[in-house]
Amino acid sequence: MVVSALYRLFKRKQQLSVAYDEALEILDGHLGVLNEPEPVYRLASNEYLKQWADDQHRWITTRASFHSG
C-alpha cells in the first residue's frame, strides 16, 4: 500500500513535492479503492501521512509553507 500510494503521490506526475491538501485527496481516493469491498486500511489519510513522516519511518518529509498576503 505504501509503495503504491507514494507512486501516486510523486512518481505518477513526476513531482518532488505535493501540497498537503492534494496529498490527502490523492491518498483518500487510493485508500477508497484499496478498501473495496472490505476495509483493510483503517487509519485516516492524515494519520498515514503523519506516520510516514515520523522519526521512525522518514519515508516523506513535511514542511510548513508560508504565504504572503
HELIX and SHEET records of a PDB file:
HELIX    1   1 VAL A    2  LEU A    6  1                                   5    
HELIX    2   2 TYR A    7  LYS A   11  3                                   5    
HELIX    3   3 TYR A   20  LEU A   34  1                                  15    
HELIX    4   4 SER A   45  ALA A   53  1                                   9    
END                                                                             
